[in-house]
Amino acid sequence: MNTPAAPQQRLRPRLGVFKFASCDGCQLTLLDCEDELLGIADQLEIAHFTEASGHVAQGPYDLALVEGSVSTPEHVDRIRRIRDDSRHLVTIGACATAGGVQALRNYARVEEYLATVYARPDYIATLATSTPISAHVPVDFELRGCPIDRGQLLEVITAFLAGRKPGIPNHSVCFACKQRGNVCVTVAHGTPCLGPVTHAGCGALCPTYGRGCYGCFGPAGTTNLPALVPLLHRDGMNEEDTGRFLHTFNTAAFTAVEERGPGVTEGRGAG
């Protein structure tokens, strides 16, 4: 009598979550998904996520989520290994997609920072710049924000599990303001605001409370930054103020838009 073969266990896709130079805020966004994360965890194997578990499994990974910028020589080698081990690689947050706040050092002498901060700077191995992951390896999708939006993160993970392109809107914060019925802070109050050139994702949080957008989510899909600059000047910002306003969370991304000119469509990956 033949014994029926035991049913084969379904192999779940393997997820790896990795950190480079960052504050961990985007990884915490994933942990804050709570109930939704439990549902996702049932559909995939969380093979590497040191923020959540001491269990670390080697690749290959079906999906790698990478937070943080490349800021040390060790980072360069490590991101190449992760790329080689990953079927899909998605960068999450302003640090991974645009270098983050730490990319401000790209416009100064890093040796001066080291001498100011560290008693023994000769012990510190660092690069002269902090750069996005895409400057070093191919990236399949970029999810922006400082930090990222949990709804958008869940959409990205779900999309890759389903084998489709993530449905992340590419419009500006102004669109989100209209959806919420906000009065424009620039038109009504003369408040400097980066909403017209910033990618939506925060739900227009700052304008909803009467403040101008600070550009946490980086450039929108199509921006006309030169048209916005005169409005910032009109509302009391000089050249130095405008530069500081643009060069914060997404320094490298807005700098690229400035260099390329108006009407530039920023790529978000193949999905």
Buried (B, 14 or more C-beta within 10 A) or exposed (E): EEEEEEEEEEEBBBBBBBBBBBBBBBBBBBBEBEEBBEEBBEEBBBBBBEBBEEEEEEBEBBBBBBBBBBBBEEBBEBBEEBBEBBBBBBBBBBBBBBBBBBBBBBEEEBEEBBEEEEEEBEEEEBBEBBBBBBBBBEBBBBBBBBBBBBEBBBBBBBBBBEEEBBEBEEBBBBBBBEEEEBEBBBEEEEBBBBBBBBBBBBBBBBBBEEEBBBBBBBBBBBBBBEEBBEBBBEBEBEEEBBBEBBBBBBBBBBBBBBEEEBEBEBEBBEB
